[in-house]
Amino acid sequence: MKKLIWIVFSCFIPGLVYGQTIHHDLKVQIFVKDHRIQVQDEITFPKEYLKKHPEITFLLNSGLALEETDVKIKELAVKKNEKSKVQLKRYRLRAPSKSSDYKVILKYNGEIYDKVEEGAAEYARGFSETSGIIFEDGIYLAGSTHWVPETEGPGLASFNIETSIDKGWLVLSQGTRTINKEKDGRQLIRYESPEPMDEIYLVGGKWTEYDIPSDHVLFQAFLRTPDEKLAHKYLGATQGYLSMYEKMIGPYPFTKFALVENFWETGYGMPSFTLLGPKVIRFPWILYSSYPHELLHNYWGNSVYVDYTKGNWCEGITAYMADHLLKEQQGQGAEYRRSTLQKYTDFVNPENDFPLSRFISRNNSAEEAIGYGKCLMVNNMLRMNFGDKNFLAAWAKFYKDYKFKIASWENIRESFEEITGEDLKPFFTQWVEGKGAPALQLSDIKSNKEGAGFNLSFKLEQIQEEEPFSLDIPVVVFLENEKNVSLLSVSMDQREQHFLFSFDKRPVRIEIDPAFQVFRRLDRKEVPTTLTQLFGAKEAIIILPSESPMYESYKNMAETWRSSQAAQGKLLFIKSDKELDKLPDHTVWVVGFDNKFAREAEIHDNYLDKLSMEEKVLKNKLKDSGALAYAIQNPVDKDYTLGFVAVNSKEAISGLGRKLPHYGKYSYLGFEGNEPTNVLKGIFPAIGSPLNYSVPYNGKTYPVSAKIIPRKALSEFK
């Protein structure tokens, strides 16, 4: 699922049946050098559809001119939507009968050439966009292009598409390719998609094609530059991931999956293919992060469709079963969840918060933290509450029941209720319809000997401004000379509650939700200082070095960041160091090795001690010849974060300014060269979590030898 297209009709019908699906039979001619397209669309409206829509209304890109037809078509006024880059025309025609299917042929042609652009908001998100384009570098037509008539009604359509294009070109769409041959000096390609789709794609390029057939799925790769080794690396990975997801969820819904190299940097997932940029596709880590995410979207979002009127549920579960799952397989699930909660803590505030039921798509970091992060954590809590078996069974049932239909959070709830036998309306109302997040505080920890055993009592408080949440909170207790920890859980629905547990051995340490299983706001001492705290701040100050020969280049970087922050509703004030007498007690950036505040911005010893000897040597080298960036506690006020960024080469500033917003989860970074290239990255440790407490006795605390063993990955459930 790539993104939401603009739909002006109240058209979504959860559990849509095939009988109301409109069918398009498209014959398309593309003339690349002229940026032009010529289309004949034979549309079949089933009688079930006509009973509800005797007057057929549709939208079309205003740059595409309708040819005259025997059918009487009237142009209507259309209200402009600010989110759409495309101007639209709205038309109406009347079907002659409601008792039988109705076919109409529409012919239209025109230019499609919306250049790929990056705005301030896109800068923060890390990619550029186009609504649709035909030119020498490639072809991209999607729902956002409005190149196929969008009709009022169910919002889903099946289709066949036969495309004639310049020789040497290939095109790709959903469904199965049934024709691929040269005809009359042009390439003729046909795709057939009998399954209902919520968007019709047509992408094209001068690709080299690779494939590996299997029993029921064709694995393909389309590369702009021939590279057999790269292609087969992806094809092999595709087979492995698909096998894993079929065991977890159910049979793959399409006849193919294609890796397609795009002509600009993207990470899009469409039904039966993914569209990755030239650089993205060659990053070695993409195979273990973004790629399985896009593959999994063929289940969530691209075959079970989202009812956007009730909230986009698919991004969070896709992130959970792909990005989070891969980290969990490496034993890093807790770190991933901590990073997820940290993004919510850093980027979401009362002014920009909203319920999951209102999430549509990601346009900034706050929306990502809610629509991806909060949704991911809601799924984690469902899994924690009901176990891996029930969690997977509920999602498998949901997939089976709603494949090629439109579904909502309500349908997800019903699937979980049927599997678990529980009434989950309160849970979904709290987490899907509600805003905010709990914040926990631990206090009044006491331990005493009682008979042959020991008691441990403590108090938990919910200190957020919102009303108390209903929570199930993991508690881990370490016992004296015990190799295993005691895994407990407490239920909480009050502002504050006291708890008491008894043990055979002396409790020496207690940790509240140490694996970050519960959706909540984190205390600053629970998390390391990272760049997200700077880019997520509602207000920040960036201090430039007034005497630096690179002042103007630094200022250009600061202005770009300020525009990006403003696009997300945040303020970044630009100052020079000569304007300030002292370091502000605020979220602040100190820029430049020659900044007068650079000495106050040096990394604290308690952080430096955590770096390896190799990292320390590299850091010192980069200070002399490269670029450094890091985040530490502001020494003036530790409730705020201080960021430091500096380079030795003026040519590196522009590239560093573009890259740093996409390294937000890190505490420290180092770069070489003018591009520049990242060569050092890491996360400082969290120091002094207020939800961890070592229980003293005889006037001192005792070390623990037990370790919390990460749970098995979701894919390992049998």
N, C-alpha and C positions, 0 to 999 in steps of 0.2 A: 504494500500500500504505500503509494508515493505521497499523496497529499489530498486534501479535500478540495474538490472543484466547487465552483459557485453554483448553487441550485436555488432557483427563486420559487420553486413550488413546494408545497407541503406533500412530499412524495414518499417518505419512507414508511414501509409497511413491514414490521418485523415478521419473520416467518413467511415471507413472500413465496407463493406457489408458482411453479413454472408456467401455469396456464395464462398468467397475466404478463409474461415476458414478451417484450417487443423484439423483433428480429430485424437486423440490418443485413442486406446483401450489398456489399460495397464494391464498386469497380473504380479504382483510383489510378490516375496518371500523375506522376510527379516529374516536373521539369526543374532540375536542380539549379542550373545557372540562373534561371529566371525567378527562383524562389516561389514557384507557382505549383498549384495543385488543381486538378480537375476531378470531380467526383460524381458518380452516379450511385444513388442510394435507393435501393428498392426496400421499402420499410413495410413489414407485415405487422399489423395490429390485430391481435387475437380478439375474438368476440367478447371474451371475459373482460378485456381491457375496455372495449368500446361501450360496454354497459355502464361503466363508471365514468367514461370520458367521451361523450358523444361529440364534443368539440375538441379537436386535437390541437394543442398548443405546443410550440417548440421554439427553442432558442438556437441561434447560429451566429458564428463570428461575423461581424458586420463587414469584414474585409472580403468575405466570400459572397459573390453575387449569385442569386437564384436565377436560373434560366426559366423562360416561360414554360408553362405546363398546362395541360387540359384541366387540371384540378384548380379550383378557385381557392387561392391563398391570399389572406389578408394580413398586411403588416400592422402590428400593434405597437403601442408605446411600451418602452421598457425602462424600468427604474435603474439608474446606474448604481452599481455596487462598488464602493471604494476599495474593496479587497481584490477586485478583479482588474487585471491589467488590460483585459480585452474588452473592446466595445462590442456590444451584442445587438442583434435584431431579434425581435419576437414576432412569430407568425402564428396564424390560426387557420385551420381547415376543418371542414365538417365531413365526417364519414357518412356514406349513403345508407348504411345499414348497421344495426346492432346485432343482427342474428347470425352473421357469418364473419369470418376473418376479412380484413380489408387491407389491400396492398396499394401503395402509392409510390411512384418513382419521382424522386427529387434529383435535379441536376444543378450543380453549382461549381464555381471556380473562383480563384483569386490568389493573391500573394499572402504567404505566411512568413513573416520575417521579423520576429521580436528578438532583438539582440540579447545575448546573455549579459546580465548586469548584476552588480553587487551593490546593494544599498547598505545603509548604516546598520540596520537590524541584521541583514544577512552577514555582515562582517562579524558580528558577535556569534552567529550560528556556524560560520565556517564554510559557507558555500554560496554560490550565485544561482540565479534562476532565470528561466525564460518561460513564457506562457506557451511558446511553440515557435519553431524555426525550420526553414528549409534553406540550406546553403551548402557551399562546397565542402565544408568540414563535416557535415552530418545533418541528420533529420531527427526532429523530436516533435511528435504530435501526441497530445494527451487530452484528458478531460479539460484541463485549463486552457487548451487551445480553442475549444468549442468548434472543432472542425467536423463533428458528426452531430446532426440535429438531436438536441436534448429535449425529450418530450416530458410533459406532465404525466405523473403516474408513479409506477413502482420504483423507478430509478435504476432498474437492471435491464440489460439487453444481451441477447445472444447475437452472433454475427459471423459472416464470412467476409473476407476481404481479399480481393485480387488486385495486385499492384503491378503496374508497368512503370519501370524506372530506367534511368540511363544505364547503359552497359557498364559492367564493372562494379555496380552497386548491389547491395543486398538490403532487404528490409526484414524487420522482425515484428511480430505482434503476439498476442495471446493465442492459445490454441495449438493446433497441429498443422504443420506445413504440409500441404498436399501437392503443390506445384512449385518447382524452382527450375526454370529453363530459359534459354534465350529465344526470343521471338521477335522477328522484324527488326533486328538490330538493337533491341532493348531487353531488359531482364524482366521476366514475368514470374511473380511469386504469389502464392495463394495460401492463406491461413484460414482454418475453420475452427470456430469456438462455439460449440453448442451449449456450453454452460453459461448461465446468466452472469454478466459482468457489470460492475458499477462504473466502468470507465473503459474506453477503447483506445489503445495505444498503437502507434505506428512509429517505429524508430528505424533509422537507416544509416548506412555507412559503407565505406570501402574496406570490408573486413576480410580477414582470413578465418575460415571456419574449421573448427575441430569438433569431434564428437566421439562419444562412447555409448553405444546402445546397451540396454539391459532388458530384463524380461518385460518391464512395464513402463519404464521411463527412459527417454533419450536425454543424455547429458551432453550439453553443447557449450562451446566457447567461441566467441566472435571477437577477434583482436584486430585493432587498427594496424599494429606492427606484428608481423609473423613471429611467433615465439612458442614453439611446440612444447618446450619444457614448462613454461609458465602455464600454458593451457592445460596440460595434463596434471599439473599440481592442483589446479582448481577442480578439474574434473574428478580426480581421485578424492579430494576433500568433500565434494558434493555428494558422492556416493556414500561416504562415511556418515556425514551429517544426516542425510535423508534416511538411512537405515536406523539411526538413533531416534529420529522424530517419529518414524512410523511405529516403532515399538512403544513410544511414549504416548502418542496421540491417536494414530490411525493411518490408513493408507494415504499416500500423497495424492492430492486432488487433480493433478494435471498429467499430461503425457510427456512433458519435457521440462527441463530446467536449464536455462541458458545464462552463462556469464557473458555480459556484453560490455565491451569497452566503449565508453562514451567519449565525446569530443570536448567536454569540459568536466571539471571536477565535481562529481556527484556521488551519492550513495543511495540510490533509489532501489526500492523493491517493488516490482510489478508482478501480476499474476504470471507465473511460469518463467520469469527471467528477472535479472537484476542488472542495473545500469550503473557501472562504476567508472570513475574518471581515470585518465591515463596514469596519474601519479598514485592515486588511491589504490588502483588495482595491483601496483607493484610494491606497496608497502608490505613487508613480510608478516606483520602482525594482523593485517586485514583478514587473513584466512582464519584467524582465531578470535575475531571480534565482530566487525561489521558484516562479514560474509555470511556466517550462520544466522545472524539477525535478519538479513534480507531473505535468506532461504526460508526461514521460519514464517515470514510474513505471508508465504503461500498458504499457510493454515489460517493465521490470524490477520484479517484485514483484506486478503486477496482471494479467499474462498468463503470464509465466514465474514460477511460484510458488517460494517459499523453503522449503527443507527446514530448519526451525528446529532440528532435532535436531543438525544439523551446522554451524550458523552462518548468520547473515543476511548474505548477500553483496550484496544489492541496493542498500543505501543508499550504499555507497561507489562503485559503478559509476554510479549515478544522479547522485551529486554530481560525479563526474568528467566525465560526458558532458553535464551541464547547467551547474551552477555554475562548475566549472573551465573548461569549454569557452567559456562566454561571456566570462570574464576573458581567456582565451587569445586570443579573437577581437579583444580590445582591446589585445593586447600586454602583458597583465598576468599571464600564467600563472605566471611565477617568483614574483611577489609573493603570488599565491594559495597556491602550494605552500609558500612560507616561512611564511605565516600558519598553514597546516595543520600543519606540523611544529612551529611554536611552540606551538600548542594542546596537541599531544602532550607536548612538553617541559615545559610549564607545569602540565598537569593530571594527567598519568599518572606514577605512582611504583610501586615494587616491590609495595606493599601493594594497589593497586587495578588493577594491570595484569592482562590476561588475553588468551588467544589469540583471533584472529578467529573460529575455529571455535566459540567460546562466546558470540559477540555475538548478542543477540536483538533488543533495541530500546534506544533512547536514553532513559535516565532521569536522567543527570547529565552534566557536562562531560567527565569521564574516559571514559565510555562513548561519547560522541559522538566524542571524539578518536581512539578505537580503531575503532569500528564504521563511522564515516564517513571519518575522516582517514587512518588507517592503510590501510584498504581502498582508498581513493582513490590513495594512494601506491603500493600494490602494483600497481594497474592502470597507473600511470604507468611503473613499472619494466618491466612486461611490454611496454608500448608502446615504451619506450626500447630494450629488448633486441631486439625483433623488427620494429620499424617500423610505421608507420601502416597499411600495406596488410594485413599479417598480423594486426595487432591488431583492426582492424575486421572482417576476414574471420572471425576466431575468434568474436567476439561475435555476428556475423550467423548463423553456423552454430549456435551455442548457442541463439539465439532461435528459429531454424527448427526445431531438433530438440526443443525443450522447451516450445513455446508451449502453454499450457493444461495444463501438467504441472508436477509438483513437482521441483525440481532443487537440486543441492548444489554446493559448491566442487569436489568430485570431477568432476562433469560439466563444469564450466568448464575444469578442467585437461585433461580428455579432448578438449574442443573445440580448445584451444590446441595440444595435442600433434598432433592430426590436421592442423591447418593448418601448423604449423611443422616437423613431423617430428622434434621434440626430445623427450627425456625430461624432463618438468618436475616430476616428483615431488619431487626435492630442493628446488626453488624453492618449491613450494606447502607442503611440510612445514615449511620454515624460516619462511615468512611467515604461513601460515594456522594451523598447529598450534603454532607457537612464540610465546613472549612476548619482550618487550624490544625494544631497538633499538640499533643501533651508534652510537657517538660517535667522531668522527674527530679526529685531531691531526696537523698538518703540522710537520715539522722537518727539520734537516740539509739545507737547500737550498743547492746549490752549482752554480756555472756556470764552465766553463773553455773556453778556445779550444783546438780540436784540429784541426790541419791547416787546411783552408779553412772549417771549420764550428765549431759550438759544442756542447758537451754541457750538459745540465741534469740533475742528480740530486737526489733528495729522498726523505724517509722519511715513510710514513704509518703511523699507529698506530690501533688500535681500543682505546679507553680505557674502554669500558663494563665493568661488572662481569660481564656475561654472557660466555659463550664467544664467540670470534670468529665473525662472520657471513661468509657468502660473498657478495661484493659486486662489482658492476661500477660503477666510480666515474668520472664525467666529470672531465676535467682540461682547463683552458683555459690556454694559454700565449700571452703577448703578446711579440712580437718587435720589436726596434729598427727604427723607421721603417717598420713594416709596417702597412698599413691593415686587414688581416684577421687575426683571431685563429686560432691552431691548436687545433682541437678534438680532444682525445684521450680515451682511456678506459683505465683500468687495472683488472685483476681482482685481487681481494684476498680471501684466506681465512685469513690468519694474524693473530696479534696485532700484528705489525709487519712491514713489508716495505719494501725499497728499490727505487727505480725510476730508470731512466736513459733519456733521450731525446736525440736529436741533431737539430740544426737548421742551416739554411744561414746564418741570421742570429742575432744575439745575443739570448738570452732576457732580458727585462727585468722580467717579472712572471708569477707563477703563481697560479691560483685553482682551488681544489678544490670541485667541485660548486657553482659560483656560481649556477646556475639552480635549485638545490634539487630535483634529479631523483630523489635516492635517499632512501628512508625512513630517517631517523636522528634522534637527539637533537641539538639545536642547542646550540652554545656560546652563552653569554649575549651575547658580543660580536658574534655573527653577526646578532642580531635587535635591533630597537629595544625600548626599555622600553614596555610596554603594560599595560593594566588586567588582561589575562589572567594576568599574572605575580602579581598581587595576589589575584584571585579563585581562582587555581589553587593558591595556596600551601597546604601541609598545615597550617601554623600561621601566623597573622598577628596583629598587635596593632592595634587602632583606638584612636586617642587623641582624646578629646573635649575641647573648650574649656570648662574649668570655670567661667569667668567670663562666658560668653556668655549673652545673654538667650534664645538658641535652643537651649540645652543639652538640654532635655527632648526637643525635636523631633529633634535630632541623635541622641540616645540611642535613640529609637524606631527610627530608620533603622538604627542599629548593631545593635539587637536583631533586627530583621528579617533583616539580612545574616547575623548569627550563626546564626539558625535555618536559613537556606538553606544555609550552609556545613556545619552539623552534619548536615543531611540527606544531604550528599555525603561524610561521613566526615572533615570538616576542622574545625579549631579556629580560632575568632576570639575573642581576648581583648579585652575592653572596659576601657579605662583612661581616667582624666581626666588632663589635663596636669599638674595639681598633685601627682599621685601619682608623677611621674617627674622625676628631676633632669636627665636627659639623654636624647637621642634614642636609642632602642634599636638595637643592631646586629642587625636582624631585618627581616622583611617587615612593613611598618608603614603604616598610614593616618594621616595628620594631617588633622584635620577642623576647619574654621572659619578665617576670616580673622583672628580674634582668638585663635587658639591660640598658646600661648607658643612653640611650635616652628614656627610658620608661616614665619618668616624663614629657618630652616634648610631649609625645604621648597620654597624658590623654585626656579624653573626655571634650570638652569645656562646660562651664556652660550653654551657650545658647542652647545646645543640652540636657544636663542633666536635665534642667528645664522641658523639654518636657516628661521625663519619669515619669511613675506613681510611687507612693511610693512603691508599691509591686515590681516593676521592679528595683528600686534603691536598695532595700534590697537584692533582689536576685543577682544583679550585685556584691554587696559587698561580699556576701557569696561565689560566684563563684571565686572572686579574691583570696580568701583565700583557697578554697578547690576544685575548678573546673577548667574550661577553659573559656577564653573570646576571642572574636574577634570583631573588629569594624573598621569602616572606617570614617575618619574625614578629614577636610581640612588640608593640610600640613601647619603648623603654619609659616614656612619659606616663602612659596609661595602658596597662596590660590588657584592658578590655578591648583595645583596638589593635589592629594589625598594621605593621609597617612593611611596605614592599620596597625593595631596592633593585634597580636595574641600571646597568652601565655597560658601555662598549669601549673598545680601543680603536675601532674603525668606523668612521662616519657612514661608510657604505652599508654597514650591517644594520643600521638603526631601523630603516624601513621594514626590512624582513623580520627583524625581531619584534617590531610593533605588531605585525600581522600574526606572528606565531604565538606570542605569549598568551593571548586569551584562550587558546586551545590547549594549554598546558596547565589549566587551572587546578587540577588535583594535586600538583606537586608543590613541595616547599622550597626546593632549590633546583636551579637549572644552570647549565653552562653550554656555551655555543662557540663554534669556531668558524672562521671564514666570513665572507661578505654576504653569503646567502641568508642567514648563517645556518650552520648545521649543528643540531643538538648532539652533545657528547657527554653530558652529565645531567642526571636527574634523580630526584629522590624525595622522600617524605621524612620530615623530622618526626621524632616520637611524640606522642601525646604525654604530657607530664601532669600527674596529680589529678586523675579523674575523681570528681566528687561522688561518683556512684560506686567506687571501690573503697574498701576500708579494711585495714589490718587490725584485728581485735587484740588488744594487749592483755597480757596477764603477767603478774609478778613485776609490773612496771616496765615491761618491754614487749616489743612485737617479735614474732618469729617468722622466719622465711618458710615458704611453701615449696614443696617439690612436685606436687601434682600439676598436670597441665590439662587444659580444656581441649578435648579431642573434637575437631570439626566433624559435623555430621556428614554422612555420605551424600554425594551429589544426587540430585533428583533423577538423573539418568541411570543411576545404579540400583534403583528400586526394582525388585523382582517379585 
